[in-house]
Amino acid sequence: MATVITISRPELVALIETAAKYLTDGDTTEVVALAVRHLLARRTPSSTLFGAHEGSVRTAEGADLIAPSLDVVPDAEAGREIER
């Protein structure tokens, strides 16, 4: 199955050729495939915490990272001011 993609923007053609020269010994098709695979890998729905590498962030068993850190409502939020 042969498919042709035409890229006519001169700056993009130059970028692809430069990347191909350094990354794939001049194979422009492979450098485009490499770029697309990289973009797809970054957009996976099962991304790790804060985009960190898998296993670089450890949490305690049962920790809820989105739960409120305070178990009481702060005075400023409740409208109760502390007299000083």
Biopython code that builds the backbone (N, CA, C, O; Angstrom):
import numpy as np
from Bio.PDB.StructureBuilder import StructureBuilder

atoms = [
    (1, "MET", "N", (0.852, -1.167, 0.000)),
    (1, "MET", "CA", (0.000, 0.000, 0.000)),
    (1, "MET", "C", (0.899, 1.232, 0.000)),
    (1, "MET", "O", (1.547, 1.541, 1.000)),
    (2, "ALA", "N", (0.928, 1.908, -1.096)),
    (2, "ALA", "CA", (1.767, 3.102, -1.227)),
    (2, "ALA", "C", (0.900, 4.339, -1.075)),
    (2, "ALA", "O", (-0.146, 4.471, -1.710)),
    (3, "THR", "N", (1.359, 5.238, -0.223)),
    (3, "THR", "CA", (0.667, 6.502, -0.019)),
    (3, "THR", "C", (1.692, 7.617, -0.137)),
    (3, "THR", "O", (2.812, 7.491, 0.357)),
    (4, "VAL", "N", (1.316, 8.696, -0.782)),
    (4, "VAL", "CA", (2.229, 9.817, -0.989)),
    (4, "VAL", "C", (1.716, 11.015, -0.220)),
    (4, "VAL", "O", (0.533, 11.350, -0.282)),
    (5, "ILE", "N", (2.611, 11.654, 0.502)),
    (5, "ILE", "CA", (2.299, 12.896, 1.196)),
    (5, "ILE", "C", (3.202, 13.963, 0.610)),
    (5, "ILE", "O", (4.421, 13.796, 0.572)),
    (6, "THR", "N", (2.616, 15.050, 0.156)),
    (6, "THR", "CA", (3.394, 16.130, -0.434)),
    (6, "THR", "C", (3.539, 17.250, 0.577)),
    (6, "THR", "O", (2.550, 17.776, 1.089)),
    (7, "ILE", "N", (4.780, 17.607, 0.857)),
    (7, "ILE", "CA", (5.078, 18.717, 1.764)),
    (7, "ILE", "C", (5.731, 19.796, 0.930)),
    (7, "ILE", "O", (6.815, 19.592, 0.383)),
    (8, "SER", "N", (5.080, 20.941, 0.829)),
    (8, "SER", "CA", (5.570, 21.982, -0.070)),
    (8, "SER", "C", (6.117, 23.217, 0.651)),
    (8, "SER", "O", (6.664, 24.109, 0.002)),
    (9, "ARG", "N", (5.984, 23.286, 1.958)),
    (9, "ARG", "CA", (6.527, 24.449, 2.680)),
    (9, "ARG", "C", (8.046, 24.317, 2.753)),
    (9, "ARG", "O", (8.546, 23.346, 3.321)),
    (10, "PRO", "N", (8.779, 25.255, 2.202)),
    (10, "PRO", "CA", (10.238, 25.142, 2.119)),
    (10, "PRO", "C", (10.921, 25.003, 3.480)),
    (10, "PRO", "O", (11.884, 24.247, 3.613)),
    (11, "GLU", "N", (10.434, 25.723, 4.488)),
    (11, "GLU", "CA", (11.065, 25.635, 5.810)),
    (11, "GLU", "C", (10.845, 24.262, 6.449)),
    (11, "GLU", "O", (11.703, 23.772, 7.183)),
    (12, "LEU", "N", (9.704, 23.646, 6.172)),
    (12, "LEU", "CA", (9.423, 22.319, 6.701)),
    (12, "LEU", "C", (10.234, 21.246, 5.968)),
    (12, "LEU", "O", (10.718, 20.296, 6.583)),
    (13, "VAL", "N", (10.375, 21.407, 4.665)),
    (13, "VAL", "CA", (11.204, 20.484, 3.885)),
    (13, "VAL", "C", (12.647, 20.545, 4.380)),
    (13, "VAL", "O", (13.289, 19.508, 4.550)),
    (14, "ALA", "N", (13.162, 21.758, 4.612)),
    (14, "ALA", "CA", (14.530, 21.921, 5.108)),
    (14, "ALA", "C", (14.687, 21.302, 6.495)),
    (14, "ALA", "O", (15.711, 20.681, 6.782)),
    (15, "LEU", "N", (13.683, 21.464, 7.355)),
    (15, "LEU", "CA", (13.729, 20.887, 8.701)),
    (15, "LEU", "C", (13.764, 19.353, 8.639)),
    (15, "LEU", "O", (14.530, 18.713, 9.358)),
    (16, "ILE", "N", (12.933, 18.782, 7.781)),
    (16, "ILE", "CA", (12.905, 17.327, 7.630)),
    (16, "ILE", "C", (14.236, 16.820, 7.088)),
    (16, "ILE", "O", (14.752, 15.807, 7.560)),
    (17, "GLU", "N", (14.788, 17.508, 6.111)),
    (17, "GLU", "CA", (16.068, 17.085, 5.543)),
    (17, "GLU", "C", (17.203, 17.196, 6.556)),
    (17, "GLU", "O", (18.077, 16.331, 6.609)),
    (18, "THR", "N", (17.192, 18.248, 7.352)),
    (18, "THR", "CA", (18.228, 18.408, 8.384)),
    (18, "THR", "C", (18.106, 17.307, 9.433)),
    (18, "THR", "O", (19.107, 16.703, 9.819)),
    (19, "ALA", "N", (16.885, 17.045, 9.895)),
    (19, "ALA", "CA", (16.678, 15.989, 10.887)),
    (19, "ALA", "C", (17.052, 14.635, 10.310)),
    (19, "ALA", "O", (17.643, 13.810, 11.007)),
    (20, "ALA", "N", (16.717, 14.393, 9.052)),
    (20, "ALA", "CA", (17.042, 13.114, 8.419)),
    (20, "ALA", "C", (18.551, 12.923, 8.318)),
    (20, "ALA", "O", (19.057, 11.813, 8.484)),
    (21, "LYS", "N", (19.256, 14.001, 8.048)),
    (21, "LYS", "CA", (20.717, 13.925, 7.937)),
    (21, "LYS", "C", (21.350, 13.467, 9.246)),
    (21, "LYS", "O", (22.285, 12.666, 9.242)),
    (22, "TYR", "N", (20.834, 13.983, 10.376)),
    (22, "TYR", "CA", (21.427, 13.676, 11.678)),
    (22, "TYR", "C", (20.865, 12.410, 12.336)),
    (22, "TYR", "O", (21.575, 11.722, 13.070)),
    (23, "LEU", "N", (19.607, 12.111, 12.075)),
    (23, "LEU", "CA", (18.953, 11.013, 12.801)),
    (23, "LEU", "C", (18.877, 9.704, 12.038)),
    (23, "LEU", "O", (18.977, 8.634, 12.639)),
    (24, "THR", "N", (18.703, 9.768, 10.723)),
    (24, "THR", "CA", (18.440, 8.526, 9.964)),
    (24, "THR", "C", (19.317, 8.388, 8.728)),
    (24, "THR", "O", (18.924, 7.715, 7.775)),
    (25, "ASP", "N", (20.474, 8.996, 8.717)),
    (25, "ASP", "CA", (21.397, 8.916, 7.570)),
    (25, "ASP", "C", (20.733, 9.330, 6.261)),
    (25, "ASP", "O", (20.998, 8.735, 5.216)),
    (26, "GLY", "N", (19.876, 10.341, 6.309)),
    (26, "GLY", "CA", (19.270, 10.902, 5.105)),
    (26, "GLY", "C", (17.931, 10.326, 4.714)),
    (26, "GLY", "O", (17.373, 10.754, 3.704)),
    (27, "ASP", "N", (17.382, 9.384, 5.451)),
    (27, "ASP", "CA", (16.093, 8.770, 5.115)),
    (27, "ASP", "C", (14.956, 9.669, 5.606)),
    (27, "ASP", "O", (14.581, 9.623, 6.777)),
    (28, "THR", "N", (14.417, 10.480, 4.707)),
    (28, "THR", "CA", (13.378, 11.449, 5.082)),
    (28, "THR", "C", (12.075, 10.769, 5.492)),
    (28, "THR", "O", (11.377, 11.255, 6.382)),
    (29, "THR", "N", (11.744, 9.653, 4.854)),
    (29, "THR", "CA", (10.519, 8.930, 5.216)),
    (29, "THR", "C", (10.603, 8.427, 6.653)),
    (29, "THR", "O", (9.640, 8.528, 7.413)),
    (30, "GLU", "N", (11.756, 7.886, 7.013)),
    (30, "GLU", "CA", (11.914, 7.351, 8.365)),
    (30, "GLU", "C", (11.901, 8.456, 9.411)),
    (30, "GLU", "O", (11.373, 8.252, 10.504)),
    (31, "VAL", "N", (12.468, 9.626, 9.107)),
    (31, "VAL", "CA", (12.470, 10.703, 10.097)),
    (31, "VAL", "C", (11.052, 11.241, 10.315)),
    (31, "VAL", "O", (10.707, 11.622, 11.434)),
    (32, "VAL", "N", (10.239, 11.278, 9.280)),
    (32, "VAL", "CA", (8.840, 11.694, 9.443)),
    (32, "VAL", "C", (8.098, 10.657, 10.278)),
    (32, "VAL", "O", (7.318, 11.015, 11.160)),
    (33, "ALA", "N", (8.335, 9.373, 10.006)),
    (33, "ALA", "CA", (7.700, 8.308, 10.789)),
    (33, "ALA", "C", (8.130, 8.375, 12.247)),
    (33, "ALA", "O", (7.316, 8.182, 13.150)),
    (34, "LEU", "N", (9.402, 8.647, 12.472)),
    (34, "LEU", "CA", (9.922, 8.781, 13.829)),
    (34, "LEU", "C", (9.230, 9.926, 14.573)),
    (34, "LEU", "O", (8.862, 9.787, 15.739)),
    (35, "ALA", "N", (9.061, 11.047, 13.890)),
    (35, "ALA", "CA", (8.401, 12.207, 14.506)),
    (35, "ALA", "C", (6.937, 11.912, 14.825)),
    (35, "ALA", "O", (6.450, 12.278, 15.894)),
    (36, "VAL", "N", (6.241, 11.262, 13.913)),
    (36, "VAL", "CA", (4.826, 10.950, 14.143)),
    (36, "VAL", "C", (4.677, 9.955, 15.286)),
    (36, "VAL", "O", (3.785, 10.102, 16.122)),
    (37, "ARG", "N", (5.553, 8.927, 15.333)),
    (37, "ARG", "CA", (5.491, 7.966, 16.442)),
    (37, "ARG", "C", (5.740, 8.670, 17.777)),
    (37, "ARG", "O", (5.083, 8.368, 18.773)),
    (38, "HIS", "N", (6.685, 9.605, 17.793)),
    (38, "HIS", "CA", (6.982, 10.343, 19.027)),
    (38, "HIS", "C", (5.779, 11.175, 19.465)),
    (38, "HIS", "O", (5.436, 11.195, 20.647)),
    (39, "LEU", "N", (5.143, 11.855, 18.526)),
    (39, "LEU", "CA", (3.960, 12.658, 18.863)),
    (39, "LEU", "C", (2.822, 11.787, 19.381)),
    (39, "LEU", "O", (2.148, 12.157, 20.342)),
    (40, "LEU", "N", (2.604, 10.642, 18.757)),
    (40, "LEU", "CA", (1.547, 9.751, 19.222)),
    (40, "LEU", "C", (1.856, 9.195, 20.602)),
    (40, "LEU", "O", (0.945, 9.034, 21.414)),
    (41, "ALA", "N", (3.101, 8.902, 20.884)),
    (41, "ALA", "CA", (3.478, 8.379, 22.199)),
    (41, "ALA", "C", (3.243, 9.415, 23.288)),
    (41, "ALA", "O", (2.898, 9.056, 24.413)),
    (42, "ARG", "N", (3.422, 10.688, 22.975)),
    (42, "ARG", "CA", (3.213, 11.749, 23.964)),
    (42, "ARG", "C", (1.736, 12.003, 24.230)),
    (42, "ARG", "O", (1.393, 12.562, 25.271)),
    (43, "ARG", "N", (0.858, 11.610, 23.322)),
    (43, "ARG", "CA", (-0.575, 11.887, 23.448)),
    (43, "ARG", "C", (-1.370, 10.708, 23.965)),
    (43, "ARG", "O", (-2.598, 10.725, 23.884)),
    (44, "THR", "N", (-0.723, 9.688, 24.490)),
    (44, "THR", "CA", (-1.460, 8.534, 24.983)),
    (44, "THR", "C", (-2.302, 8.926, 26.177)),
    (44, "THR", "O", (-1.836, 9.683, 27.028)),
    (45, "PRO", "N", (-3.526, 8.437, 26.270)),
    (45, "PRO", "CA", (-4.398, 8.806, 27.376)),
    (45, "PRO", "C", (-3.917, 8.284, 28.726)),
    (45, "PRO", "O", (-4.322, 8.809, 29.763)),
    (46, "SER", "N", (-3.077, 7.281, 28.737)),
    (46, "SER", "CA", (-2.592, 6.744, 30.003)),
    (46, "SER", "C", (-1.220, 7.322, 30.344)),
    (46, "SER", "O", (-0.260, 6.590, 30.582)),
    (47, "SER", "N", (-1.154, 8.638, 30.361)),
    (47, "SER", "CA", (0.131, 9.270, 30.655)),
    (47, "SER", "C", (0.443, 9.156, 32.149)),
    (47, "SER", "O", (-0.454, 8.966, 32.970)),
    (48, "THR", "N", (1.709, 9.273, 32.480)),
    (48, "THR", "CA", (2.129, 9.154, 33.866)),
    (48, "THR", "C", (1.947, 10.480, 34.591)),
    (48, "THR", "O", (1.689, 11.506, 33.962)),
    (49, "LEU", "N", (2.079, 10.459, 35.889)),
    (49, "LEU", "CA", (1.862, 11.631, 36.727)),
    (49, "LEU", "C", (2.779, 12.769, 36.324)),
    (49, "LEU", "O", (3.998, 12.601, 36.302)),
    (50, "PHE", "N", (2.214, 13.926, 36.005)),
    (50, "PHE", "CA", (2.938, 15.135, 35.626)),
    (50, "PHE", "C", (3.841, 14.921, 34.420)),
    (50, "PHE", "O", (4.795, 15.676, 34.235)),
    (51, "GLY", "N", (3.572, 13.921, 33.598)),
    (51, "GLY", "CA", (4.398, 13.656, 32.437)),
    (51, "GLY", "C", (5.751, 13.075, 32.784)),
    (51, "GLY", "O", (6.638, 13.034, 31.932)),
    (52, "ALA", "N", (5.933, 12.623, 34.021)),
    (52, "ALA", "CA", (7.210, 12.050, 34.452)),
    (52, "ALA", "C", (7.380, 10.665, 33.850)),
    (52, "ALA", "O", (6.432, 10.082, 33.324)),
    (53, "HIS", "N", (8.576, 10.157, 33.931)),
    (53, "HIS", "CA", (8.839, 8.819, 33.429)),
    (53, "HIS", "C", (8.165, 7.784, 34.323)),
    (53, "HIS", "O", (8.019, 7.982, 35.530)),
    (54, "GLU", "N", (7.763, 6.694, 33.715)),
    (54, "GLU", "CA", (7.100, 5.609, 34.439)),
    (54, "GLU", "C", (7.948, 5.169, 35.626)),
    (54, "GLU", "O", (9.127, 4.852, 35.475)),
    (55, "GLY", "N", (7.341, 5.153, 36.800)),
    (55, "GLY", "CA", (8.029, 4.685, 38.002)),
    (55, "GLY", "C", (8.832, 5.747, 38.727)),
    (55, "GLY", "O", (9.398, 5.457, 39.781)),
    (56, "SER", "N", (8.907, 6.976, 38.203)),
    (56, "SER", "CA", (9.722, 7.995, 38.849)),
    (56, "SER", "C", (9.003, 8.662, 40.025)),
    (56, "SER", "O", (9.644, 9.298, 40.862)),
    (57, "VAL", "N", (7.675, 8.520, 40.092)),
    (57, "VAL", "CA", (6.903, 9.086, 41.200)),
    (57, "VAL", "C", (6.243, 7.936, 41.939)),
    (57, "VAL", "O", (5.526, 7.135, 41.340)),
    (58, "ARG", "N", (6.484, 7.855, 43.238)),
    (58, "ARG", "CA", (5.889, 6.787, 44.046)),
    (58, "ARG", "C", (4.984, 7.408, 45.092)),
    (58, "ARG", "O", (5.313, 8.433, 45.690)),
    (59, "THR", "N", (3.845, 6.780, 45.305)),
    (59, "THR", "CA", (2.911, 7.238, 46.327)),
    (59, "THR", "C", (2.587, 6.075, 47.251)),
    (59, "THR", "O", (2.765, 4.910, 46.895)),
    (60, "ALA", "N", (2.111, 6.408, 48.436)),
    (60, "ALA", "CA", (1.722, 5.367, 49.389)),
    (60, "ALA", "C", (0.475, 4.656, 48.875)),
    (60, "ALA", "O", (-0.329, 5.237, 48.145)),
    (61, "GLU", "N", (0.329, 3.421, 49.255)),
    (61, "GLU", "CA", (-0.837, 2.640, 48.851)),
    (61, "GLU", "C", (-2.109, 3.326, 49.332)),
    (61, "GLU", "O", (-2.224, 3.649, 50.514)),
    (62, "GLY", "N", (-3.059, 3.550, 48.442)),
    (62, "GLY", "CA", (-4.333, 4.163, 48.802)),
    (62, "GLY", "C", (-4.299, 5.681, 48.870)),
    (62, "GLY", "O", (-5.300, 6.288, 49.251)),
    (63, "ALA", "N", (-3.184, 6.319, 48.515)),
    (63, "ALA", "CA", (-3.093, 7.777, 48.560)),
    (63, "ALA", "C", (-3.967, 8.378, 47.464)),
    (63, "ALA", "O", (-3.948, 7.924, 46.320)),
    (64, "ASP", "N", (-4.734, 9.405, 47.830)),
    (64, "ASP", "CA", (-5.584, 10.100, 46.867)),
    (64, "ASP", "C", (-4.928, 11.435, 46.552)),
    (64, "ASP", "O", (-4.935, 12.343, 47.383)),
    (65, "LEU", "N", (-4.360, 11.561, 45.355)),
    (65, "LEU", "CA", (-3.590, 12.752, 45.005)),
    (65, "LEU", "C", (-4.457, 13.960, 44.676)),
    (65, "LEU", "O", (-3.940, 15.072, 44.566)),
    (66, "ILE", "N", (-5.751, 13.768, 44.517)),
    (66, "ILE", "CA", (-6.603, 14.909, 44.197)),
    (66, "ILE", "C", (-7.523, 15.292, 45.350)),
    (66, "ILE", "O", (-8.343, 16.199, 45.210)),
    (67, "ALA", "N", (-7.398, 14.616, 46.481)),
    (67, "ALA", "CA", (-8.214, 14.948, 47.654)),
    (67, "ALA", "C", (-7.696, 16.246, 48.283)),
    (67, "ALA", "O", (-6.506, 16.545, 48.173)),
    (68, "PRO", "N", (-8.561, 17.017, 48.935)),
    (68, "PRO", "CA", (-8.109, 18.239, 49.605)),
    (68, "PRO", "C", (-7.053, 17.912, 50.664)),
    (68, "PRO", "O", (-7.146, 16.894, 51.350)),
    (69, "SER", "N", (-6.056, 18.779, 50.788)),
    (69, "SER", "CA", (-4.988, 18.524, 51.756)),
    (69, "SER", "C", (-5.393, 18.929, 53.169)),
    (69, "SER", "O", (-4.814, 18.444, 54.141)),
    (70, "LEU", "N", (-6.388, 19.819, 53.294)),
    (70, "LEU", "CA", (-6.875, 20.235, 54.618)),
    (70, "LEU", "C", (-8.208, 19.551, 54.905)),
    (70, "LEU", "O", (-9.074, 19.488, 54.032)),
    (71, "ASP", "N", (-8.376, 19.041, 56.117)),
    (71, "ASP", "CA", (-9.641, 18.400, 56.449)),
    (71, "ASP", "C", (-10.604, 19.358, 57.140)),
    (71, "ASP", "O", (-11.692, 18.946, 57.541)),
    (72, "VAL", "N", (-10.229, 20.623, 57.288)),
    (72, "VAL", "CA", (-11.123, 21.654, 57.832)),
    (72, "VAL", "C", (-11.161, 22.808, 56.835)),
    (72, "VAL", "O", (-10.217, 23.019, 56.074)),
    (73, "VAL", "N", (-12.262, 23.546, 56.852)),
    (73, "VAL", "CA", (-12.396, 24.688, 55.954)),
    (73, "VAL", "C", (-11.579, 25.846, 56.529)),
    (73, "VAL", "O", (-11.793, 26.205, 57.687)),
    (74, "PRO", "N", (-10.667, 26.437, 55.787)),
    (74, "PRO", "CA", (-9.883, 27.565, 56.292)),
    (74, "PRO", "C", (-10.783, 28.740, 56.666)),
    (74, "PRO", "O", (-11.825, 28.953, 56.046)),
    (75, "ASP", "N", (-10.378, 29.498, 57.680)),
    (75, "ASP", "CA", (-11.178, 30.636, 58.123)),
    (75, "ASP", "C", (-11.434, 31.641, 57.006)),
    (75, "ASP", "O", (-12.543, 32.159, 56.879)),
    (76, "ALA", "N", (-10.432, 31.913, 56.212)),
    (76, "ALA", "CA", (-10.594, 32.894, 55.145)),
    (76, "ALA", "C", (-11.623, 32.427, 54.128)),
    (76, "ALA", "O", (-12.376, 33.236, 53.586)),
    (77, "GLU", "N", (-11.658, 31.137, 53.869)),
    (77, "GLU", "CA", (-12.605, 30.610, 52.907)),
    (77, "GLU", "C", (-14.019, 30.602, 53.477)),
    (77, "GLU", "O", (-14.987, 30.806, 52.744)),
    (78, "ALA", "N", (-14.144, 30.366, 54.786)),
    (78, "ALA", "CA", (-15.451, 30.295, 55.439)),
    (78, "ALA", "C", (-15.982, 31.682, 55.778)),
    (78, "ALA", "O", (-17.153, 31.818, 56.131)),
    (79, "GLY", "N", (-15.155, 32.704, 55.680)),
    (79, "GLY", "CA", (-15.591, 34.051, 56.005)),
    (79, "GLY", "C", (-15.330, 34.409, 57.447)),
    (79, "GLY", "O", (-15.654, 35.519, 57.871)),
    (80, "ARG", "N", (-14.752, 33.501, 58.219)),
    (80, "ARG", "CA", (-14.438, 33.797, 59.617)),
    (80, "ARG", "C", (-13.020, 34.365, 59.677)),
    (80, "ARG", "O", (-12.062, 33.698, 59.287)),
    (81, "GLU", "N", (-12.896, 35.558, 60.150)),
    (81, "GLU", "CA", (-11.599, 36.220, 60.252)),
    (81, "GLU", "C", (-11.018, 35.995, 61.641)),
    (81, "GLU", "O", (-11.752, 35.951, 62.627)),
    (82, "ILE", "N", (-9.742, 35.855, 61.714)),
    (82, "ILE", "CA", (-9.062, 35.709, 62.992)),
    (82, "ILE", "C", (-8.655, 37.103, 63.471)),
    (82, "ILE", "O", (-7.987, 37.843, 62.749)),
    (83, "GLU", "N", (-9.062, 37.454, 64.691)),
    (83, "GLU", "CA", (-8.703, 38.775, 65.226)),
    (83, "GLU", "C", (-7.255, 38.760, 65.668)),
    (83, "GLU", "O", (-6.811, 37.847, 66.364)),
    (84, "ARG", "N", (-6.541, 39.761, 65.263)),
    (84, "ARG", "CA", (-5.123, 39.879, 65.631)),
    (84, "ARG", "C", (-4.884, 41.204, 66.260)),
    (84, "ARG", "O", (-3.755, 41.510, 66.645)),
]
sb = StructureBuilder()
sb.init_structure("model")
sb.init_model(0)
sb.init_chain("A")
sb.init_seg("    ")
for serial, (resi, resn, name, xyz) in enumerate(atoms, 1):
    if name == "N":
        sb.init_residue(resn, " ", resi, " ")
    sb.init_atom(name, np.array(xyz, "f"), 0.0, 1.0, " ", f" {name:<3s}", serial, name[0])
structure = sb.get_structure()
